[in-house]
Amino acid sequence: MDQMIRRMLRLHDPVELAQSPDWMELVELYDAMKKMLPAEYLASMGGYATVPISRRRRRRKWQPKQQQQEQRQQQRLQRQRERVWEEI
């Protein structure tokens, strides 16, 4: 399973993977089972597979960092506009 996840992360865009319910189920299984991987195997592979979407963040749609920052900036501007209208 670990090798399959590593291969999928190399071959596919993480955003596309995050949209797949099958991928999310696989990530949940991996999170639960990765503790059983032998230490020698982890050392040879460089640690656990880095899965960008964890079980804890499943409900939240993953967005690139720049897109998140732009969205936050737009929300701040909208709140400022609303305050200005309230004062008028």
Secondary structure, 3 states (H helix, E strand, C coil): CHHHHHHHHHHCCHHHHHCCHHHHHHHHHHHHHHHHCCHHHHHHHCCCCCCCCCHHHCCCCCCCHHHHHHHHHHHHHHHHHHHHHHHC
